[in-house]
Amino acid sequence: MDAHTDSVTPPSLEEFTKTAREWLEANAEYRTGGSDEKELVWGEGEFSVSVFHSLTFEEESALLERGKAWIQKKAEHGYHAITAPVKYGGLGYPRAYSRAFSKLESQFATPTGHETLSVTVGLIAPTIDLFGTEEQKQQFVGRFMATRDLCCQLFSEPGAGSDLASLGCRADRDGDEWVLNGQKVWSSGAQFSEWGELIARSNVDVVKHKGMTAFIIPMDLPGIEIRPIKQMSGGSSFNEVFFNDVRIPDSMRLGPEGEGWKVALTTLGFERDHSGDGGGGNRVGGSWRQVLATARAMGVTSDPILRQELAKAYTHFRVEGFVNRRAADMRRAGSPPGPEGSLGKLIWTEGMTRISDLISRILGAALVADTEEWGTFAWGEHVLGAPGYRIAGGSDETQRNIIGERVLGLPGEPRVDKDLAWKDTRR
């Protein structure tokens, strides 16, 4: 959502950086051990490498409130959306300013991130900016970017995960309203969200990719039931969501009727795109400096085999950064999310698997036995959570199909139901 169409004359980058640093110093404390670019001081500060939070409802709600409060504080000066148009509360500055602020922010202790914040700001707000009516844009985009309300995705179903186009949650037209019936699953943050982006089956007589429609819906409507799912990492961030004769006006439709697949692909493209600036240096699943600090604390950096594995991990982090920078440059040029997002997502999930394997070798029993030593047992949340992201946002296999077909031009995977109406497909 870059503001390349806005005519905004920014201050010099040096002046902006000076003012931003003064604001950060007045509103936050410097991070113990420095930024992500500096070595971590072992035993000092918070050590979080979780992929999915292992918190009670109250703890997770409090974490979200801290994250919202920080984003809203930044929003008072446009620091939450530096490249976004002024009409959405942004500053309309070039991406270099956003990168400069992110680098500064990484030096300060800021609230821990949360997937629901990322979904609201990075997925659903830009999707509405692309597909929404003017009224929807005015109502939602700026509000979501500043996290005054939170959003969740209502995409996957028990019988439609990686094959999202097989979904069966129904949206039946009734005059100026739609009636929703069905079930969604793996909806992160639904229990905390005021709004949801829903993809539903609106026509059963056409091929499955053509009969879907997207909506923005309030999550407190009569007939909506949310049931948290207990995860193996200990938390309950995911949810099942049930719709029982839920009525919404047609004004809540996002994009043209029957074009829900295009809307869904756009949102998923943002989800697979890890080219963002990072918002304070909080990396989901841990950073290189945390991996290196753990290896040094365990005294294994002289082991030649582990040194080689550490070198491979560092190389992977660097390559991932280059791929993300390329995707960011394409976004800056105005390109919508494309197959390069699949490459970035695949590299990211492979990197987390590599970290899990490496940390398991470094820590040994300390990974599964809580000795209360700082920075050790905490890695268990990474190991238990990392496999989930090989499915979330499209499985690794789906990403490889997208890259093979849309980038390399390989023949498409055989799809026996490609030309069948949805009602005639096997489910």
VEXDREN-2710 file (C-alpha; in Angstrom, 1 decimal):
% VEXDREN-2710
k/r/px/py/pz
1/MET/0.0/0.0/0.0
2/ASP/2.8/2.4/-1.0
3/ALA/1.8/6.0/-1.4
4/HIS/3.4/6.5/-4.8
5/THR/0.2/8.3/-6.1
6/ASP/0.3/10.8/-3.2
7/SER/2.1/14.1/-3.8
8/VAL/3.9/14.4/-0.4
9/THR/7.1/16.2/0.0
10/PRO/9.0/14.5/2.9
11/PRO/11.7/16.0/5.1
12/SER/15.2/14.9/4.4
13/LEU/15.9/11.4/5.5
14/GLU/18.5/12.7/8.1
15/GLU/15.9/15.1/9.5
16/PHE/13.2/12.4/9.6
17/THR/15.6/9.9/11.4
18/LYS/16.6/12.5/14.0
19/THR/12.9/13.4/14.8
20/ALA/12.0/9.7/14.8
21/ARG/14.8/8.8/17.2
22/GLU/13.8/11.6/19.6
23/TRP/10.2/10.3/19.5
24/LEU/11.3/6.8/20.2
25/GLU/13.5/7.9/23.1
26/ALA/10.6/9.7/24.6
27/ASN/8.2/6.8/24.3
28/ALA/10.3/3.6/24.7
29/GLU/13.4/2.2/26.4
30/TYR/16.5/1.1/24.5
31/ARG/16.5/-2.7/24.0
32/THR/18.9/-4.6/26.3
33/GLY/21.7/-6.0/24.2
34/GLY/21.1/-3.6/21.3
35/SER/19.3/-4.2/18.0
36/ASP/18.9/-7.4/15.9
37/GLU/22.1/-6.4/14.1
38/LYS/24.2/-6.6/17.4
39/GLU/25.1/-9.5/19.6
40/LEU/22.5/-10.6/22.1
41/VAL/23.6/-10.3/25.8
42/TRP/22.9/-13.7/27.2
43/GLY/20.6/-13.7/30.2
44/GLU/19.3/-10.2/29.8
45/GLY/15.9/-9.1/28.8
46/GLU/13.1/-11.1/27.2
47/PHE/13.9/-14.3/25.2
48/SER/11.0/-15.1/22.9
49/VAL/11.4/-17.5/19.9
50/SER/7.8/-18.7/19.8
51/VAL/6.0/-19.3/16.5
52/PHE/2.5/-19.6/18.0
53/HIS/1.9/-18.2/21.5
54/SER/1.4/-20.6/24.5
55/LEU/-0.7/-18.3/26.6
56/THR/-4.0/-18.3/28.4
57/PHE/-6.9/-16.2/26.9
58/GLU/-6.2/-13.4/29.4
59/GLU/-2.5/-13.4/28.8
60/GLU/-2.9/-13.4/25.0
61/SER/-5.6/-10.7/25.3
62/ALA/-3.2/-8.5/27.3
63/LEU/-0.4/-9.1/24.8
64/LEU/-2.6/-8.0/22.0
65/GLU/-3.6/-4.9/24.0
66/ARG/0.0/-3.9/24.5
67/GLY/0.7/-4.4/20.7
68/LYS/-2.4/-2.3/19.8
69/ALA/-1.4/0.4/22.2
70/TRP/2.1/0.7/20.7
71/ILE/0.7/0.8/17.1
72/GLN/-1.9/3.4/18.0
73/LYS/0.8/5.5/19.7
74/LYS/2.9/5.4/16.5
75/ALA/-0.3/6.2/14.5
76/GLU/-0.5/9.6/16.3
77/HIS/2.5/10.6/14.2
78/GLY/2.0/8.3/11.1
79/TYR/4.9/6.1/12.2
80/HIS/2.7/3.0/11.9
81/ALA/2.3/3.4/8.2
82/ILE/5.1/5.5/6.9
83/THR/4.6/4.6/3.2
84/ALA/0.8/4.5/3.2
85/PRO/-1.3/7.4/1.8
86/VAL/-2.1/10.3/4.1
87/LYS/-5.8/9.6/3.6
88/TYR/-5.3/6.4/5.6
89/GLY/-3.3/8.0/8.3
90/GLY/0.1/7.3/6.8
91/LEU/2.8/9.8/5.9
92/GLY/3.1/9.0/2.2
93/TYR/6.9/8.8/2.4
94/PRO/9.2/6.6/0.3
95/ARG/10.1/3.1/1.6
96/ALA/13.6/4.3/2.6
97/TYR/11.9/6.2/5.4
98/SER/10.1/3.2/6.6
99/ARG/13.3/1.1/6.5
100/ALA/15.1/3.8/8.5
101/PHE/12.3/3.9/11.2
102/SER/12.3/0.1/11.4
103/LYS/16.0/0.0/11.9
104/LEU/15.7/2.6/14.7
105/GLU/12.7/0.9/16.3
106/SER/14.7/-2.4/16.5
107/GLN/17.0/-0.7/19.0
108/PHE/14.1/-0.2/21.4
109/ALA/12.1/-2.6/23.6
110/THR/8.7/-2.7/22.0
111/PRO/5.7/-5.0/22.6
112/THR/5.9/-8.6/21.3
113/GLY/4.2/-9.0/18.0
114/HIS/1.1/-11.2/17.3
115/GLU/-0.3/-12.8/14.2
116/THR/-3.7/-11.1/14.6
117/LEU/-2.0/-7.7/14.4
118/SER/-0.1/-8.8/11.3
119/VAL/-3.3/-10.2/9.7
120/THR/-5.1/-6.9/10.4
121/VAL/-2.4/-4.5/9.2
122/GLY/-0.6/-6.5/6.5
123/LEU/-3.3/-8.7/5.0
124/ILE/-6.8/-7.5/5.3
125/ALA/-6.2/-3.7/5.2
126/PRO/-4.3/-3.8/1.9
127/THR/-6.9/-6.3/0.4
128/ILE/-9.7/-3.9/1.1
129/ASP/-7.6/-1.1/-0.4
130/LEU/-7.5/-3.1/-3.6
131/PHE/-11.0/-4.5/-3.8
132/GLY/-13.2/-2.4/-1.5
133/THR/-15.7/0.2/-2.5
134/GLU/-14.9/3.8/-1.6
135/GLU/-17.1/3.5/1.5
136/GLN/-15.4/0.3/2.6
137/LYS/-12.0/1.9/2.1
138/GLN/-12.9/4.9/4.1
139/GLN/-14.5/2.8/6.9
140/PHE/-11.9/0.1/7.2
141/VAL/-8.4/0.7/5.8
142/GLY/-7.1/3.4/8.1
143/ARG/-8.9/1.9/11.1
144/PHE/-7.3/-1.5/10.5
145/MET/-3.9/-0.1/9.8
146/ALA/-4.0/1.6/13.2
147/THR/-5.4/-1.6/14.8
148/ARG/-8.4/0.3/16.3
149/ASP/-10.2/-2.9/15.3
150/LEU/-8.7/-6.4/14.7
151/CYS/-9.4/-8.8/11.9
152/CYS/-9.2/-12.5/11.2
153/GLN/-9.2/-14.7/8.1
154/LEU/-12.1/-17.0/7.5
155/PHE/-10.7/-19.1/4.7
156/SER/-9.9/-22.7/5.5
157/GLU/-12.4/-25.4/6.2
158/PRO/-12.2/-29.0/7.4
159/GLY/-12.5/-30.2/3.8
160/ALA/-10.7/-27.3/2.2
161/GLY/-7.3/-26.4/3.4
162/SER/-4.6/-26.3/0.7
163/ASP/-7.3/-26.8/-1.8
164/LEU/-9.1/-23.7/-0.7
165/ALA/-11.3/-23.6/-3.9
166/SER/-13.1/-26.6/-2.6
167/LEU/-14.7/-24.7/0.3
168/GLY/-18.3/-25.2/1.0
169/CYS/-19.4/-22.6/3.5
170/ARG/-22.5/-21.2/1.8
171/ALA/-23.5/-17.6/1.1
172/ASP/-27.0/-17.5/-0.4
173/ARG/-28.5/-14.3/-1.7
174/ASP/-31.8/-13.1/-0.2
175/GLY/-32.7/-9.7/-1.6
176/ASP/-30.2/-7.2/-0.4
177/GLU/-28.8/-9.6/2.2
178/TRP/-26.7/-12.8/2.2
179/VAL/-27.3/-15.7/4.5
180/LEU/-24.2/-17.6/5.7
181/ASN/-24.1/-21.2/6.8
182/GLY/-21.1/-23.4/7.3
183/GLN/-17.8/-23.8/9.2
184/LYS/-14.3/-22.4/9.1
185/VAL/-11.2/-23.7/10.9
186/TRP/-7.7/-22.6/11.8
187/SER/-8.9/-19.0/12.1
188/SER/-6.1/-17.3/14.0
189/GLY/-7.3/-14.7/16.5
190/ALA/-11.0/-15.0/15.8
191/GLN/-11.8/-14.8/19.5
192/PHE/-10.1/-11.4/19.7
193/SER/-11.3/-10.0/16.3
194/GLU/-14.1/-7.5/15.7
195/TRP/-14.1/-8.2/11.9
196/GLY/-13.3/-11.1/9.6
197/GLU/-12.6/-11.5/5.9
198/LEU/-14.8/-14.4/4.7
199/ILE/-14.7/-16.4/1.5
200/ALA/-17.9/-18.4/0.9
201/ARG/-19.5/-20.5/-1.8
202/SER/-22.1/-18.3/-3.6
203/ASN/-22.7/-20.5/-6.7
204/VAL/-22.6/-24.3/-6.8
205/ASP/-23.3/-24.6/-10.6
206/VAL/-20.0/-23.2/-11.8
207/VAL/-16.4/-24.5/-11.5
208/LYS/-15.1/-24.3/-8.0
209/HIS/-12.8/-21.3/-8.6
210/LYS/-15.6/-19.2/-10.0
211/GLY/-18.4/-19.7/-7.5
212/MET/-17.0/-17.9/-4.5
213/THR/-17.6/-14.4/-3.0
214/ALA/-15.7/-12.4/-0.4
215/PHE/-17.2/-10.5/2.5
216/ILE/-16.1/-8.3/5.4
217/ILE/-18.2/-9.3/8.4
218/PRO/-18.6/-8.3/12.0
219/MET/-17.6/-11.2/14.3
220/ASP/-20.4/-10.5/16.9
221/LEU/-23.4/-11.1/14.6
222/PRO/-26.1/-13.5/15.8
223/GLY/-25.4/-17.0/14.6
224/ILE/-21.6/-16.9/14.8
225/GLU/-20.0/-19.3/17.2
226/ILE/-16.2/-19.3/17.9
227/ARG/-14.5/-22.3/19.5
228/PRO/-10.8/-22.1/20.3
229/ILE/-8.6/-25.1/19.4
230/LYS/-6.0/-26.4/21.8
231/GLN/-2.6/-26.5/20.0
232/MET/0.3/-28.8/20.8
233/SER/2.4/-25.8/21.7
234/GLY/0.0/-25.1/24.6
235/GLY/-1.9/-22.1/23.4
236/SER/-5.3/-21.7/21.6
237/SER/-4.6/-19.0/19.0
238/PHE/-6.5/-21.0/16.3
239/ASN/-10.3/-21.4/16.3
240/GLU/-13.2/-23.1/14.6
241/VAL/-15.9/-20.6/13.5
242/PHE/-19.5/-21.7/12.8
243/PHE/-22.1/-19.8/10.8
244/ASN/-25.8/-20.6/11.4
245/ASP/-28.2/-18.5/9.3
246/VAL/-26.0/-15.4/9.7
247/ARG/-27.3/-12.4/7.8
248/ILE/-25.2/-9.7/6.4
249/PRO/-26.1/-6.8/3.9
250/ASP/-24.7/-6.8/0.4
251/SER/-22.7/-3.7/1.3
252/MET/-20.4/-6.0/3.2
253/ARG/-19.5/-7.9/0.0
254/LEU/-15.8/-7.4/-0.9
255/GLY/-15.3/-7.2/-4.6
256/PRO/-17.7/-8.5/-7.3
257/GLU/-20.0/-11.4/-6.7
258/GLY/-18.3/-14.6/-7.8
259/GLU/-14.8/-13.1/-7.6
260/GLY/-13.9/-14.4/-4.2
261/TRP/-11.1/-16.5/-5.5
262/LYS/-9.3/-13.5/-6.8
263/VAL/-9.7/-11.7/-3.5
264/ALA/-8.5/-14.8/-1.6
265/LEU/-5.4/-15.1/-3.7
266/THR/-4.6/-11.5/-3.1
267/THR/-4.8/-11.9/0.7
268/LEU/-2.8/-15.1/0.5
269/GLY/-0.2/-13.3/-1.6
270/PHE/0.2/-10.7/1.2
271/GLU/0.4/-13.6/3.8
272/ARG/3.2/-15.3/1.9
273/ASP/5.0/-12.0/1.4
274/HIS/7.6/-11.6/4.1
275/SER/9.1/-8.4/2.6
276/GLY/7.7/-6.2/5.4
277/ASP/9.9/-4.0/7.5
278/GLY/9.6/-6.1/10.6
279/GLY/8.1/-3.6/13.0
280/GLY/10.8/-3.3/15.6
281/GLY/12.9/-6.3/14.9
282/ASN/10.6/-8.9/16.4
283/ARG/11.0/-11.9/14.1
284/VAL/8.5/-14.8/14.4
285/GLY/10.4/-18.0/15.4
286/GLY/13.6/-16.3/16.5
287/SER/16.5/-14.5/14.9
288/TRP/20.1/-15.3/13.9
289/ARG/21.5/-13.5/16.9
290/GLN/19.4/-15.7/19.2
291/VAL/20.6/-18.9/17.5
292/LEU/24.2/-17.8/17.7
293/ALA/23.9/-16.6/21.3
294/THR/22.4/-20.0/22.3
295/ALA/25.3/-21.8/20.6
296/ARG/27.9/-19.7/22.3
297/ALA/26.2/-20.1/25.7
298/MET/26.2/-23.9/25.3
299/GLY/29.9/-23.8/24.4
300/VAL/29.5/-25.6/21.1
301/THR/30.9/-23.1/18.6
302/SER/34.2/-24.9/18.4
303/ASP/32.5/-28.1/17.2
304/PRO/33.4/-28.3/13.5
305/ILE/30.1/-30.0/12.5
306/LEU/28.0/-27.5/14.4
307/ARG/30.1/-24.6/13.0
308/GLN/29.2/-25.8/9.5
309/GLU/25.5/-26.0/10.4
310/LEU/25.6/-22.5/11.9
311/ALA/27.2/-21.3/8.7
312/LYS/24.4/-22.9/6.7
313/ALA/21.8/-21.3/8.9
314/TYR/23.4/-17.8/8.6
315/THR/23.6/-18.2/4.8
316/HIS/19.9/-19.1/4.8
317/PHE/19.0/-16.0/6.8
318/ARG/21.0/-13.8/4.4
319/VAL/19.4/-15.4/1.3
320/GLU/16.0/-15.0/2.8
321/GLY/16.7/-11.3/3.4
322/PHE/17.8/-10.8/-0.2
323/VAL/14.6/-12.5/-1.5
324/ASN/12.4/-10.4/0.8
325/ARG/14.2/-7.2/-0.3
326/ARG/13.5/-8.1/-3.9
327/ALA/9.8/-8.6/-3.2
328/ALA/9.7/-5.3/-1.3
329/ASP/11.2/-3.5/-4.3
330/MET/8.5/-5.0/-6.5
331/ARG/5.8/-3.9/-4.1
332/ARG/7.3/-0.5/-4.0
333/ALA/7.0/-0.4/-7.8
334/GLY/3.3/-1.0/-7.5
335/SER/3.2/-4.7/-8.3
336/PRO/0.5/-6.8/-6.5
337/PRO/1.6/-9.9/-4.6
338/GLY/2.7/-12.6/-7.0
339/PRO/4.4/-15.9/-7.1
340/GLU/7.6/-14.4/-5.5
341/GLY/5.6/-14.5/-2.3
342/SER/5.5/-18.3/-2.5
343/LEU/9.3/-18.3/-2.8
344/GLY/9.7/-16.1/0.2
345/LYS/7.3/-18.2/2.2
346/LEU/8.9/-21.4/1.3
347/ILE/12.4/-20.1/2.2
348/TRP/11.0/-18.9/5.5
349/THR/9.4/-22.2/6.5
350/GLU/12.5/-24.1/5.4
351/GLY/14.6/-21.8/7.5
352/MET/12.5/-22.4/10.6
353/THR/12.8/-26.2/10.0
354/ARG/16.6/-25.7/9.8
355/ILE/16.6/-23.7/13.0
356/SER/14.6/-26.4/14.8
357/ASP/17.0/-29.1/13.8
358/LEU/20.1/-27.0/14.6
359/ILE/18.8/-25.9/18.0
360/SER/17.8/-29.5/18.9
361/ARG/21.5/-30.5/18.3
362/ILE/22.8/-27.5/20.2
363/LEU/20.6/-27.9/23.3
364/GLY/20.1/-31.6/23.6
365/ALA/18.1/-32.5/26.7
366/ALA/17.9/-28.9/27.7
367/LEU/15.3/-28.4/25.0
368/VAL/12.8/-30.8/26.6
369/ALA/13.7/-30.5/30.3
370/ASP/13.1/-27.1/31.9
371/THR/16.2/-26.3/33.9
372/GLU/15.0/-22.7/34.3
373/GLU/18.1/-21.6/32.4
374/TRP/17.5/-18.5/30.3
375/GLY/17.2/-19.0/26.6
376/THR/17.1/-22.8/26.5
377/PHE/13.7/-24.5/27.2
378/ALA/12.0/-21.5/25.5
379/TRP/13.2/-22.9/22.2
380/GLY/10.6/-25.7/22.7
381/GLU/7.9/-23.2/21.6
382/HIS/9.7/-22.8/18.3
383/VAL/10.2/-26.5/17.7
384/LEU/6.5/-27.2/18.4
385/GLY/5.2/-24.3/16.4
386/ALA/7.4/-24.2/13.3
387/PRO/5.7/-27.2/11.6
388/GLY/2.4/-25.3/11.6
389/TYR/3.7/-22.7/9.2
390/ARG/4.5/-25.4/6.6
391/ILE/0.7/-25.5/6.3
392/ALA/-0.5/-22.0/7.1
393/GLY/-1.0/-19.7/4.2
394/GLY/-0.7/-22.6/1.8
395/SER/1.3/-25.8/2.3
396/ASP/4.9/-26.1/1.2
397/GLU/3.7/-28.4/-1.6
398/THR/1.2/-25.7/-2.8
399/GLN/4.0/-23.1/-2.8
400/ARG/6.2/-25.5/-5.0
401/ASN/3.3/-26.0/-7.4
402/ILE/2.8/-22.2/-7.7
403/ILE/6.5/-21.7/-8.4
404/GLY/6.7/-24.6/-10.8
405/GLU/3.6/-23.6/-12.8
406/ARG/3.7/-19.7/-12.6
407/VAL/7.4/-19.1/-12.5
408/LEU/9.1/-22.0/-14.2
409/GLY/6.3/-22.7/-16.7
410/LEU/6.1/-26.4/-15.9
411/PRO/3.0/-28.4/-16.8
412/GLY/0.1/-28.0/-14.3
413/GLU/-0.6/-30.7/-11.8
414/PRO/-3.4/-32.9/-13.0
415/ARG/-6.8/-31.8/-11.6
416/VAL/-9.6/-34.1/-12.4
417/ASP/-12.2/-31.7/-11.2
418/LYS/-10.9/-28.7/-13.1
419/ASP/-13.9/-28.4/-15.4
420/LEU/-16.6/-29.7/-13.1
421/ALA/-19.2/-27.6/-11.4
422/TRP/-18.6/-27.5/-7.6
423/LYS/-21.8/-29.5/-6.9
424/ASP/-20.4/-32.4/-9.0
425/THR/-17.0/-32.6/-7.4
426/ARG/-16.0/-35.2/-4.8
427/ARG/-15.8/-33.9/-1.3
END
